[in-house]
Amino acid sequence: MIRRSILFFIIFIFSLNISDVFGAKPKNEPKAVTKSEKEKTGGLPIISKSPYVGAITIDSVTGKVLFEDNPDTKGYPASVIKLMNLLIILEHIDSKALNLQDKVTISADAAKIGGSQVYLKVGEVFTIDELLYALMVQSANDAATALSMHLAGTKEAFVDLMNKKAKDLGMSNTIFHSVHGLPPSKDQEPDMSTPRDIAKLCMELLKHKDALRYTSTQEKPFRPNIETPFIMRNHNHLLGSLEGCDGFKTGYFRAGGFSIAATATKKGARAIAVVIGSFDRKVRDAKAKELLSKGLIELAKTTPAQTPVPAVATGTQKEGATSEKGKEGISVTKNKITIAAAIILPIVALFIVITFFKKSRVSKKRDMILTRYFNR
């Protein structure tokens, strides 16, 4: 009876650990949007029930794809499209058509925009530089409107510039209808793009030296000279939590879910990750962090190490990528621990059984000797 119980115990230990190693399903496994789901929504993108609608990780220099899953699936990038605003403005800065210290007078159209904003008032005057910080740090829709109208005259004319630039960059699955990425009104079409297209936009943006100065700022006062300035706080929570992260932009509205385009650098390598249409902000951030960490590990294998250039913070401005190391390889470590446990536990169980049997035999032998002694 005892032997049978021990045998069942050993079988249980083996089956438990083997199932943990070989039977476990990966968490947050991406799920593509099926044809039937698209038909239910009239062919428009929907929020994924998995970590995202689509995602991609690329080498920022060569554009080499390091990871992709539904990279050409269309989604609603929301405020991520403000990266196109930044790109167009910086191109005009570099060409000397604009200057960062140029003054922008706030119009009624800019002042009345809702959503995330810095509460611009009609007639206020700010520099392009100040409004670019508002655009990237606070994701200010009023700043996006003010900048677009200053450059192009009207919002519609600036949208035309956005679409022309998207075409020039080969963003073939992208269409812009707004300058800010807000949910469309009843008579307006939504802005649409894909992870691959957004990654192309990010690659182009990195060619401009000032881009990361804006996207890496975690916190900055707006109207700093008044008694109680408005404190802008970046919505990109990878800044300061993932080592080397210094951009770019998040986006969200209810129908489109949570999206992000992010970049990080390590040992001379730089990766770009784009996640579109996640159902949860924390899931989106965790996935983007994972994609960047794994992408940088892959790039580090082939990229010569370089001395990093430290970011310079000014005033209350806080630069990202300085507080914690990224949690690289956590899933790999967990798998190794599980496999080790699967090997070690049965051995320990076997050792216990052998020890038990040895003690049992010694005990029986001793009893037999004593029995013979007293029965003589």
N, C-alpha and C positions, 0 to 999 in steps of 0.2 A: 504493500500500500504506500509506504514512504517513498520507495523507488519510483512508483508511478506518478506520485505528486511532484517529485523532483523533475521527472522527465517532462511533464506538462509545463512546469515553470521555465525550463530551458527553452522549450519550443515557443512559449509566449514571449520571452526576451528576444529571441531571434526574429520573430515575426514583427514585433513592435518596432525594432530599430531598422529592419530592412524596409518596412513600409514608410518610415520617416524619410529614408534616403531616396528610395526609388518611386514611392507612390505620391509624394507631396507635389502639389501643383504650384507653379510660381504665382506669387501674389501680384495683383495689379497687371495681369497680362493684358495687353492691348486688345481691344475688340473693334473690328472694322464696322462701319455703318453698313448694314445690309441693304439690298435693293428694296426689300419690302418696307424697311424703315424710311427710306428716301421717298417711296411712293406715298406713304402716309402724310408726309410733310410737303407734298407737291414738288419733290425733287430738291428742296432746299436743305442745307446742312442742319443737323440737329446736335445737341450735346451728347457726347458719348457716355455710355453707362460704365465704361472702363476709364483708365487714366486720361484719355484724350481722344479726339477725333483723328488727329494725325500728329506726327512728330518727326524731327530730323536733327542730326548732329553732323556738323561739317568742320573741316579744317578751314580756318578763316583766311588763310593765304592762298591755298590751291583750290579750295572748294570741294576737295575730296570728301565723299560721303562716308562718315564713320558709323552712322546708324540711321536707319530710316524705317518708318512704319506708317503706311498710308500718307506719304509725304506730299502727294498731289491731291489729297482730299480737300475740298473747299470747306471753309469755315468762316466764322465772323471774328476777325482779329480785334475788333473794338479799338481801344486806345493805342494798340500796338501800331496802328497806321500813323500815329504822330511821328514815328521814325522817318516817314517820308517827308513830313513837314521839315524836320530837322535837316535832312539831307539836302533838300532844295534850298533852304536858307543858307546853309554852309557853302553850297556850291556858288551861290551869289556873293557870299563873303569872300571866298577864295578868288573869284574872278574880279573883285573890286567893284562889283555893281552895287553892293551894300557894304556897310561897315557896322561892326558890333556896337559901336557907340551912336549909331543913327537913332534919332528920336521917333517914337511911334505914338501918335495921338489916338486915344481909344474912342471908337465909334459906338453908336447906339447898338448896332448889330453885335458887336463884341461884348458889350456890357450886359446884354440880356440873355446870353447863353447860360444854360443850366448845367447840372452835373458837377463834376469835379472842377474847381475854379479857384482863382485868387481874388475874386470879387472886384473886377475892374469897373471903374466908373467912367461915364461919358466925360471926355475932356481931359482925363488924366494923361500924363506923358511918361513913357518909360523907354529905356534903351532896348534895342534888339537883344542884347546880351541878357538883360533882366528877364525879358519875356521868354527867351529860350530856356532859362533855368525854370521858370514857371511851367513851361511846356513839358519838360522832362522830369522834374522833381515832383511837382504837384499834379502833373497830367492835366493841366488847366485848359479847359475847352475855350474859355474866353481868350486866353493867350494865343491859342491856335488860330482862332478867328482873327484876332488883331494882327498877327504876323502875316497871315495869308492875304488879308485885305491891304496891308501896307505894301506888300510886294506886287500883287497881281491886280489890285483895284477892287475885285469882287471875290467872294468865296467860290463862285462857279468857275471863274478864270483860273483860280489856284487849283481847283480839282482837275481842270484840264492839264495843268502842268504836272500834277501828280500822276495822272494816267499816262501822259507822254513819257515821263521818266520810267514808269513801270514797264512800258513797252520797250524802251531803250535797254533796260536791264534784263530783258527776257522773262519778265514776270507774266507769263502768258495766261495764267489762271487767276489774275487779279483785276478787280475793278473797284475804283473809288467813286463814292458819291458824296462824301462829306470831307471836311478838313479836320475833323476831330474824332470820328469813330463812335459818336453817340448812336443809340438805337434809332433806326429810321422812323420818321413820321409816316402817317398814313399814305401820303402821296410821294414817298421817297423810297428808293431801293437801298438795300443794305450794302455796306462795304464788304467785299469778299476777297479772300486770298487763301493761300496754301502754305504749309510749313516750308516747302522748298522755295517758293517765291519770297517769303519773308526772309529766309536765310540769304538769298541773293541781295536783297536790300541791305541787310546787315553787313555783308561783305563790302559793299560799296561805301557804306557809311564809315567804316573803319579807315578808309583812305583819307579822311579828314581829321586832322590832328585835334581839333576842338571837340569832336563828338563825344569822346569818353569823359571829357571834363564835365559835361552836362549830365551824362547818363550814370556816372559813378557817384554823384553827390547824393548823400543820404538825407541831409537836412540843411535847410538854408532859410533865412528870414527874407520875406518879401516886404517892400516898403521899410527897409531897415532903419530909416532916419526918424520914424515916428515913435511915439512913446510905447505903444504896444504893437510891434510889427507882427505880421501874419507869418507863422512858422510853417514852411512847406516841408512835408515829409514824403520821402520816396515810397512808392507802393511795391517796389522790387525788394522783397525780403531776402533775396540771395546776397544782396550787398551786405557785407559784414558777417555773413554766416557761411559763405563759401569762399575759401581762400582764393584770391586772384580774380574774383568776380568784380567787374567794373562797368557793367551795362547789361541790358539796354532798357527794355520797357515791358510793362504788363498791360493787360487789357481785360475788361469785363463788362458785359451786360447780360441780363437774365437769359435771353433767348440764345445768346452766343456762348455762354459759359466763360471759363477762365482761360486766358491765353498769356503766353510770355515768349519774348525773344531775349535771350541772355547770352553773355559771353564771359569767358574767364581765361586767364593766362597762367602758365606754370612752366618754369624752366625753359623759357624761350618759345614755347608753343602756345597757340591760342585756338580755342574751339568756340563754335557758335552752336547753340541749341535753341530750337523753336518747338513749342508745344501749343497746340491750338484746340480749344473746345473741351477743356476738362470740366468735370461736374463740381469740383471742389478746389478752393485756392491752395490748401495745404498739399493736396495730392499733386496739383500742377507744379508747385514749387519743389516738392520732393522729387518728382520725375525729372524736372529740368536740372536739378542739382546732380542727380544720378547720371544723366546723359552727359553733362559737362565733365564730371569727375572721370567717368569711363573714357570719354573722348580724349581728355588730357593725358590719361595713362597710356592710351594707344599712341598719341602723338609723341609722347616723351621717348618712345622706343626709337624714333627716327629723327628727332629734332635735337641739334646740338644745344647744350645748355648755355644760356646767356645770363648776364648780370641784370636783374630786374631794376627798372628805374622807379624809385619811390614816388608815390603821388604826393602832391603838395596841397595841404588844406589851407584855406584862407578864412579868417574870421570864425564864424560858427559853422562854416561849411564842413561837412564830414564826408570823407572819401571812403568808398566801399573797399571790400577785399582786404581787411586788416585785422579782424578780430578772432576768427577761428579757422582751424584747418577743416577742409572738406572731409566728409566721411566717406573716404574712398574705400572701395572693396569690402564694405560691410557684409553684403550678401555673400561674397566669396568666403569670408571668414566664417560666417554662420554655417555654410555648407561644409567646410572643413571640420568644424566642431561636431556637426551632426554625423558625418562619416566616421570620425574618430570614436564618437560615442557608440556607433553601431558596431565597431570592431572591438572596443575595449569591454563593453558591458557583458557580452557573451563570454569573453575570456574570464572576467571576474566571476561570473556565475558558475562557470565550469570549475574554476579554482575552488570555490566554496563547496561545490558538490563533491569534488575529489577529497577535500579536507574532511568533509562530513563522513564519507565512506571509510576513510582511513581511521578516523576516530571510532566509527561504528565497529569496524573489524577489531581494533585494539580492545574495545570494550567487551565484545563477544568473547575474544580469546581469554581475557582476564576472568570473565564470568565462568568460562569452561574450566579454567585452572582451579578457581576457587571451589567450584562444584565438585570436581574430582577430589580436591583436598579434604573437603568436609564429609564427603560420602565414602571415604575409605573406611 
